[in-house]
Amino acid sequence: MLSLDLALKSLRNRAFSTSLTVGSIALSVALLIGVENVRVGMRESFSNTISQTDLIVGAKGGTIQLLLYSVFGMGSPTNNLSWDTYREWAEHPAIEWTIPYGLGDSHRGFRVIGTNEDFYRRYRYRGGQEIALAEGRGGSEVFDVTLGADVAAELGYGLGDQVAVTHGIGEVGFLNHDEMPFTVVGILDKTFTPVDRAVYVTLEGIEAIHFGWEDGAPPMPGEEQTRDDVLAMGEIEITQVTSFFVGATNRRDVLRLQREINDYEGEPMMAVIPGLALNEMWQGIGYAETGLRLVTIFVVLVGLLGMLVSLYTSLNERRREMAILRAVGAGPKRIVALLVLESVCLSAAGAIAGLALVYALLSAGQPIVEAQVGLFIPIRPPGSIELLFLAAVVTAGFLMGFVPALKAYRTALHDGLAVRV
Amino acid sequence: MSLAIDVRGLRFRYGNGPWVLDIPELTLKRGTRAFLFGPSGSGKTTLLGVLAGVLKPEEGEVNVLGRDLASLSGAQRDAFRAEHIGYVFQMFNLIPYLSVLDNIALPARMNAARRARLDGTGVKETAALLADHLHIGDLLTKRVTELSVGQQQRVAACRALIGAPEIIVADEPTSSLDFDRREAFLELLFAECELAGATLVFVSHDRTLESMFSRTISLPDISRTAL
């Protein structure tokens, strides 16, 4: 096709301005698709923070609050549930398994979670992946502690190290449970979920460090108990849990089970369906998402406007060329076609280069982002969203091409063959 | 049908400006080598634009090869020009981003009738042959920006001649050449026109070349508006 051939050769002749234009479109397209990928990655990693858990149960309060402190290690629990209540539900016939959580303490800013072996057996994240141990074993004794991957990495802990737990969840607690240090027995594999940033002990451990703290204040001097005292006690009675995760025997029973728990009269408690609550949360964050996307769309528009400016300003130098083309028989239509094709080629090249750039950056940056931010951005072949973006960019390029093209058309009609350069 | 050009009562002006051309009659037989002269600003290029069908006259008939261009639509005139007319400018004749070969081949690639007249010879071969005739056969793959002005004008002549259009229109193509080269260029152009049986309309304000042509037309004499 002659017009296409001419358009391509003309663009190649202006290689510098062509590559600048293609480059700026490519960058803006890369930003658009990159943001889209990050958005999808964020959304997926967010909604995959926990999986296969049918219900999260805690003291009555806000659903999002329950989700935040149980799954994301953020905010504070309002109230605890009694151990007896927990046991009663754990043995409910519609419930297959539970993972109890005892919260409220921390270690150097990381949340301490009291749980039991069910955590290691049952907890699932991102499409059903299991918790795995990088080293050692899951805690089972009173003073055992298992560290999330980030905790171990950031604090430089290894197996056998002694860890003191701080009362409360501030970064710098002044009420330390120093008299009862825990021993690191295991370190978890990285999950890229909040699991990495938590410290896991047993529920018995949580009870033990709170002996004498029943009124919320440290024991009176002389009444502190030491690690040896606790170990000498033998069996430790667990009195409470903060929340627990539930796997239903049959998923069809989940809604009924949720209603039953919410209506429980023994104690004010509530159950949330994690998928729904996560969605609800994401919708709150979603506004930022829309804003981000809007900004990137404007960036692409600016990139295309750059192309428009570059084509438009080149027209004056090209009046001679247009006159020659007319003299050898090109009608105004061909001149319009030539310029529109140039614009389409520029935007298509920019779009494709942008797409390539995204994949190059993604494959180079994925491990870094994963390691630094804990955000796993999946790399997959361009999907319908990407193709839609590319089509939109090329269409916009096509439409914008008519601006210089119609200008050239008018100039060519007016100039005839009489342009003097 | 022995007339290549037959203009009657032509009046032309740009927009609502003064009349630039007012030519009661102008006829050219086929195969004529016509020398059209007139001072700068007398409407020479405008007349060529009308004859080439780029500009549309307000009044009158412009019969070229028996077709009245004044009655054709813009697209029809474009197609007519592509098929029947070869055009050479005063200077800056070439598309800067095409090679010498591509510049010469352009009219043949753009118009099927011009291509058809190559008699089965390929566009490239014909372009090369023409280039040989005008002594620029060794420049075919060069960028046009590497050529001298004289070489550029010969490339332009090849482009006008490819596909044997019946009429060659040349707008002071020699004005940027020195005298010896002017003559050499004209001789080559004449030879090719003769070979193709083309009518040549050659515009210049330089009357030293006049003697080489078979007919001389003074634009101020035939146009009532010309200065």
HADDOCK unambig.tbl for C-alpha pairs under 7 A between the chains (distance, minus, plus):
assign (segid A and resid 9 and name CA) (segid B and resid 97 and name CA) 5.95 0.50 0.50
assign (segid A and resid 9 and name CA) (segid B and resid 98 and name CA) 6.93 0.50 0.50
assign (segid A and resid 10 and name CA) (segid B and resid 97 and name CA) 5.48 0.50 0.50
assign (segid A and resid 13 and name CA) (segid B and resid 97 and name CA) 5.29 0.50 0.50
assign (segid A and resid 321 and name CA) (segid B and resid 95 and name CA) 5.81 0.50 0.50
assign (segid A and resid 324 and name CA) (segid B and resid 93 and name CA) 6.68 0.50 0.50
assign (segid A and resid 327 and name CA) (segid B and resid 87 and name CA) 6.15 0.50 0.50
assign (segid A and resid 328 and name CA) (segid B and resid 82 and name CA) 5.64 0.50 0.50
assign (segid A and resid 328 and name CA) (segid B and resid 86 and name CA) 6.94 0.50 0.50
assign (segid A and resid 328 and name CA) (segid B and resid 87 and name CA) 6.86 0.50 0.50
assign (segid A and resid 328 and name CA) (segid B and resid 107 and name CA) 5.50 0.50 0.50
assign (segid A and resid 329 and name CA) (segid B and resid 78 and name CA) 5.28 0.50 0.50
assign (segid A and resid 329 and name CA) (segid B and resid 79 and name CA) 6.28 0.50 0.50
assign (segid A and resid 329 and name CA) (segid B and resid 81 and name CA) 5.48 0.50 0.50
assign (segid A and resid 329 and name CA) (segid B and resid 82 and name CA) 3.85 0.50 0.50
assign (segid A and resid 330 and name CA) (segid B and resid 78 and name CA) 6.48 0.50 0.50
assign (segid A and resid 331 and name CA) (segid B and resid 75 and name CA) 6.28 0.50 0.50
assign (segid A and resid 331 and name CA) (segid B and resid 78 and name CA) 5.39 0.50 0.50
assign (segid A and resid 416 and name CA) (segid B and resid 49 and name CA) 6.83 0.50 0.50
assign (segid A and resid 416 and name CA) (segid B and resid 54 and name CA) 5.82 0.50 0.50
assign (segid A and resid 416 and name CA) (segid B and resid 55 and name CA) 6.54 0.50 0.50
assign (segid A and resid 417 and name CA) (segid B and resid 49 and name CA) 6.31 0.50 0.50
assign (segid A and resid 418 and name CA) (segid B and resid 45 and name CA) 6.66 0.50 0.50
